[in-house]
Every structure is written in C-alpha cells, then in structure tokens.
Amino acid sequence: MQTLFDANGHKNVMFDDLSSGQMVQANQHLIIANGEALLLDPGGHKIYTQLFAKTATLVPISGLKHILFSHQDPDIIAAANGWLMVTDAKAYLSALWLRFIPHFGIDDLVVKRITPIPDGGMVVTVGGTPITLLPAHFLHSPGNFQVYDPVSKILYTGDLGASLGQPYAEVPDFDGHIRYMEGFHRRYMPSPKAFKLWAAMVRTLEVDIIAPQHGAIIKGKPMVARFIDWIDNLVCGVDTLEGVYMVPKA
C-alpha cells in the first residue's frame, strides 16, 4: 500500500501488493475526500477480502460512496457483486457494458445502482471534490474511462501506461522503463489514432502523476510529459498486423 497524496483531508492510496500466483499484477486505487471515498477498479474475488479490510482501515465502509469500473475486464470487475452487496456505493461503468456485467453474477437487487457513463464522460462529486471520468475509448476497451483528480493532480489511466515485470513501484528512468510497457501497448492497444486523441486531451490537464492499473506509477511533470510524447508516437494494434493474417499450416 502506498500513499500517493495526503493533504487537507484529501488522500490518494494505491494498493499494489494484493495480486498473487498466476494473476496479472493489478493496482487498486482509493480516493478519499472529506470522509467520502471513490474506489477504482476493485478487481476479482481473490483479492476482495484483503482489499475490503484495507479499505476499512482508511475510511468507514459507510463512507465508500462510489466505485468505478473503468471497463469490463475480470481483473477490474469480477468481484463487483460483493462490493455492491455489502456497501451502499453507487457504481459507474460504460453504458456499453451494462448488459454484460450481469454475467459476473451481479444480483438483481444491486444492478440498478450501476450508473451508465455516457461516451463523453461525466463528473462525480466525492466529498465535495469534482472527480472527472474521462473518455479513453479503445485504450484498450471500446467502452473505457480514466479518472482525473484535480486536487492531487493524479491521472488514473487504467491499462494505458501499464507495465509488467518491472522491479520497482515508481519509474526511475523513462527510457529504461519502456521495455516493460512496449509489448503490452503494441498488442493490447488497437489504434495509434486513439493514442493521439488521448494525448491531445491530456495535454490540457495539469498532471503530476500517472497511475495505471498495472505496474509502476509515472511521477513528476517531466516524466509525465515523456510518457505522453511516447504514447503520441507509438505504433500499435491494427498497424502491426501485416504478416499475421495468414492461414496456418498443419
């Protein structure tokens, strides 16, 4: 567990040590503002009990008012029913996935507490603080959202910025870090056009930390700018498919 920001009743905490075994490493994030909390991408069943207990040490469970599911992947949403059954929180999910989430066992009693996020995003108020749900479609899901906290100036980017296998929690050297990100971004992100649209949007924000759902955080304006420039020029997805679409031989 790491505290990324803590000042004047506003706190941002990252849980980066709950994944184990064959699970892909995943970060869970909690934003606490004046006694109310927003939980980002709480994950699956195997970490549910641990995350619930750790969250309860930071804020009363009655203060957990909001849960964001950035998109539909199981490392984000598999334990959704547990969180909705034991809290009164309102959840948020792209409107594209509302008919799919019941397949994760969402009880009919709580499914109506899931608010569909329109494609253009929305603002959620947490303890009086406006938190922005930013459109980030096709990065990598067709219905995908990121979170910008204007107090801590943290941009929670979900799978964008994910790194795998790095031996540190905060990027010490951007050039050296690229090798932990590149393979994932080239394969899991479908279109360079989405990268460019995202980069143009995010350059309008003041960002001190990029906090992805997997791997190390990217901290400091110079490092954040390096990441945005890298994404803006990265070839990925459909532009890398030549030589792949061939009928395999027996």
C-alpha positions as CSV (number, residue, x, y, z in Angstrom):
1,M,0.0,0.0,0.0
2,Q,1.3,3.4,-1.0
3,T,0.0,6.9,-0.2
4,L,0.4,9.0,-3.4
5,F,-1.1,12.2,-1.9
6,D,-2.2,13.4,1.5
7,A,-3.2,17.0,2.3
8,N,-6.1,18.9,3.8
9,G,-8.5,15.9,4.1
10,H,-7.7,14.6,0.6
11,K,-5.9,11.3,0.3
12,N,-4.9,9.0,-2.6
13,V,-3.9,5.5,-1.8
14,M,-2.6,2.7,-4.1
15,F,-2.8,-1.0,-3.3
16,D,-0.1,-2.7,-5.4
17,D,0.6,-5.9,-3.4
18,L,-2.7,-7.9,-3.4
19,S,-2.2,-9.9,-6.6
20,S,-0.5,-13.3,-6.3
21,G,0.1,-16.6,-8.1
22,Q,-0.8,-16.6,-11.8
23,M,-2.8,-13.4,-11.6
24,V,-1.6,-10.5,-13.6
25,Q,-0.4,-7.8,-11.2
26,A,-3.0,-5.1,-10.7
27,N,-3.2,-1.9,-8.7
28,Q,-6.3,-0.8,-6.9
29,H,-6.8,2.9,-6.1
30,L,-8.7,4.7,-3.5
31,I,-9.5,8.5,-3.5
32,I,-10.7,9.8,-0.1
33,A,-12.1,13.4,0.1
34,N,-13.5,14.8,3.3
35,G,-14.5,11.4,4.6
36,E,-16.1,10.1,1.4
37,A,-14.3,7.6,-1.0
38,L,-14.2,6.5,-4.6
39,L,-12.7,3.0,-5.2
40,L,-11.2,2.5,-8.7
41,D,-11.2,-0.9,-10.4
42,P,-11.5,-3.2,-7.3
43,G,-10.6,-6.4,-9.1
44,G,-11.6,-10.0,-8.6
45,H,-12.7,-12.5,-6.0
46,K,-9.2,-13.5,-4.8
47,I,-8.3,-10.0,-3.6
48,Y,-11.8,-9.0,-2.4
49,T,-11.4,-9.8,1.3
50,Q,-7.9,-8.2,1.5
51,L,-9.0,-5.0,-0.3
52,F,-12.2,-4.7,1.7
53,A,-10.2,-5.0,5.0
54,K,-7.5,-2.5,3.9
55,T,-10.2,0.0,2.7
56,A,-12.0,-0.2,6.0
57,T,-8.8,0.9,7.8
58,L,-8.7,4.1,5.8
59,V,-12.3,5.1,5.6
60,P,-15.5,3.7,7.2
61,I,-17.2,1.4,4.7
62,S,-20.3,3.6,5.0
63,G,-18.1,6.4,3.5
64,L,-17.4,4.3,0.4
65,K,-19.8,6.2,-1.8
66,H,-18.6,5.5,-5.3
67,I,-16.9,2.6,-7.3
68,L,-15.6,3.0,-10.8
69,F,-15.3,0.1,-13.2
70,S,-13.2,1.6,-16.0
71,H,-14.1,-1.2,-18.4
72,Q,-15.3,-4.9,-18.4
73,D,-12.2,-7.0,-17.8
74,P,-12.3,-9.5,-14.9
75,D,-9.3,-8.0,-13.1
76,I,-11.4,-4.9,-12.7
77,I,-15.0,-6.1,-12.3
78,A,-15.2,-9.8,-11.3
79,A,-16.0,-9.0,-7.6
80,A,-18.5,-6.3,-8.4
81,N,-21.4,-8.1,-6.8
82,G,-19.5,-8.4,-3.5
83,W,-18.8,-4.7,-3.3
84,L,-22.3,-3.7,-4.2
85,M,-24.0,-6.2,-1.8
86,V,-22.0,-5.1,1.3
87,T,-21.9,-1.3,0.6
88,D,-24.3,1.4,-0.4
89,A,-21.9,2.7,-3.0
90,K,-23.0,3.8,-6.4
91,A,-21.0,2.2,-9.3
92,Y,-20.1,3.6,-12.7
93,L,-19.5,1.7,-15.9
94,S,-19.5,2.5,-19.6
95,A,-23.1,2.2,-21.0
96,L,-21.7,-0.3,-23.5
97,W,-21.1,-2.9,-20.7
98,L,-24.3,-2.7,-18.7
99,R,-25.9,-5.7,-20.4
100,F,-22.7,-7.8,-19.9
101,I,-21.9,-7.2,-16.3
102,P,-24.8,-9.4,-15.0
103,H,-22.7,-12.4,-16.4
104,F,-20.4,-11.7,-13.4
105,G,-23.2,-12.7,-11.1
106,I,-24.5,-9.2,-10.3
107,D,-27.6,-9.6,-8.1
108,D,-30.8,-8.0,-9.4
109,L,-31.1,-6.1,-6.0
110,V,-28.0,-4.1,-6.8
111,V,-27.7,-3.9,-10.6
112,K,-29.7,-0.7,-10.6
113,R,-27.0,1.0,-8.6
114,I,-24.7,0.9,-11.6
115,T,-24.8,4.2,-13.4
116,P,-24.1,4.1,-17.1
117,I,-21.3,6.5,-18.1
118,P,-22.1,8.3,-21.4
119,D,-19.4,8.2,-24.1
120,G,-18.3,11.7,-23.3
121,G,-17.6,11.0,-19.7
122,M,-19.0,12.8,-16.6
123,V,-18.1,14.4,-13.3
124,V,-18.6,12.6,-10.0
125,T,-18.6,14.6,-6.7
126,V,-16.6,12.9,-3.9
127,G,-16.7,14.7,-0.6
128,G,-17.3,18.0,-2.4
129,T,-14.5,17.4,-4.9
130,P,-15.4,17.1,-8.6
131,I,-13.6,14.0,-10.0
132,T,-13.7,13.7,-13.8
133,L,-14.4,10.5,-15.6
134,L,-12.5,11.0,-18.9
135,P,-13.3,9.1,-22.1
136,A,-10.5,6.8,-23.1
137,H,-12.2,4.5,-25.5
138,F,-10.2,1.9,-27.3
139,L,-7.4,2.2,-24.7
140,H,-7.9,-0.7,-24.8
141,S,-11.6,-1.4,-24.4
142,P,-14.2,0.2,-26.8
143,G,-16.0,1.5,-23.7
144,N,-13.3,2.7,-21.4
145,F,-12.8,5.6,-18.9
146,Q,-10.0,7.1,-16.9
147,V,-10.1,9.3,-13.8
148,Y,-8.6,12.7,-13.2
149,D,-8.4,14.1,-9.6
150,P,-7.8,17.8,-9.8
151,V,-6.7,18.1,-6.1
152,S,-3.9,15.6,-6.2
153,K,-3.4,16.1,-10.0
154,I,-3.3,12.3,-10.4
155,L,-4.5,10.8,-13.7
156,Y,-5.6,7.2,-13.3
157,T,-5.1,5.7,-16.7
158,G,-6.3,2.1,-16.3
159,D,-4.5,-0.1,-18.8
160,L,-2.8,2.8,-20.5
161,G,0.7,3.1,-19.0
162,A,0.6,-0.5,-17.7
163,S,4.0,-2.1,-17.1
164,L,4.7,-5.8,-16.5
165,G,7.7,-7.3,-14.6
166,Q,9.4,-4.1,-13.6
167,P,11.2,-4.4,-10.2
168,Y,10.1,-1.0,-8.8
169,A,6.9,0.8,-7.9
170,E,7.8,4.2,-9.3
171,V,9.5,4.7,-12.7
172,P,13.1,5.9,-12.0
173,D,14.2,6.2,-15.7
174,F,11.7,6.5,-18.5
175,D,14.0,5.2,-21.3
176,G,14.8,2.1,-19.2
177,H,11.1,1.6,-18.4
178,I,9.9,1.5,-22.0
179,R,10.8,-2.2,-22.3
180,Y,8.3,-3.1,-19.5
181,M,5.5,-1.2,-21.3
182,E,6.1,-1.6,-25.0
183,G,5.0,-5.2,-25.8
184,F,1.7,-4.7,-23.9
185,H,0.9,-1.4,-25.6
186,R,1.7,-2.6,-29.1
187,R,-0.6,-5.6,-28.8
188,Y,-3.4,-4.6,-26.4
189,M,-4.0,-1.1,-27.7
190,P,-5.8,-1.2,-31.1
191,S,-5.1,2.1,-32.8
192,P,-2.5,4.9,-32.9
193,K,-5.3,7.3,-33.6
194,A,-6.7,6.7,-30.1
195,F,-3.3,7.4,-28.7
196,K,-3.1,10.7,-30.5
197,L,-6.6,11.8,-29.4
198,W,-5.8,10.8,-25.8
199,A,-2.5,12.7,-25.8
200,A,-4.2,15.9,-27.1
201,M,-6.9,15.7,-24.4
202,V,-4.5,15.0,-21.6
203,R,-2.1,17.9,-22.5
204,T,-4.9,20.2,-21.5
205,L,-4.8,18.9,-17.9
206,E,-2.3,19.6,-15.1
207,V,-0.9,16.1,-14.3
208,D,1.7,15.4,-11.6
209,I,1.3,11.6,-11.5
210,I,0.1,9.0,-14.0
211,A,-1.2,6.0,-12.0
212,P,-2.0,2.9,-14.2
213,Q,-3.9,-0.2,-13.2
214,H,-0.8,-2.4,-13.7
215,G,2.8,-1.8,-12.7
216,A,4.7,1.4,-11.7
217,I,3.4,4.9,-11.4
218,I,4.9,7.7,-13.5
219,K,5.7,10.7,-11.2
220,G,6.6,14.3,-11.9
221,K,5.7,16.6,-14.8
222,P,8.8,15.9,-16.9
223,M,8.3,12.1,-16.6
224,V,4.5,12.5,-17.4
225,A,5.4,14.6,-20.4
226,R,7.8,11.9,-21.6
227,F,5.1,9.3,-21.4
228,I,2.5,11.4,-23.3
229,D,5.0,12.1,-26.1
230,W,5.9,8.3,-26.2
231,I,2.2,7.4,-26.5
232,D,1.6,10.1,-29.1
233,N,4.2,8.4,-31.4
234,L,3.7,4.7,-30.7
235,V,2.7,2.3,-33.4
236,C,0.3,-0.3,-32.2
237,G,-2.6,-2.7,-32.8
238,V,-4.1,-2.7,-36.3
239,D,-0.9,-1.0,-37.7
240,T,1.2,-4.0,-36.7
241,L,-0.9,-6.8,-38.3
242,E,0.9,-7.3,-41.6
243,G,2.2,-10.9,-41.8
244,V,-0.2,-12.1,-39.1
245,Y,-3.4,-12.8,-41.2
246,M,-2.3,-16.0,-42.8
247,V,-3.9,-19.4,-42.8
248,P,-1.8,-21.7,-40.5
249,K,-0.4,-24.9,-41.9
250,A,-0.9,-28.2,-40.4
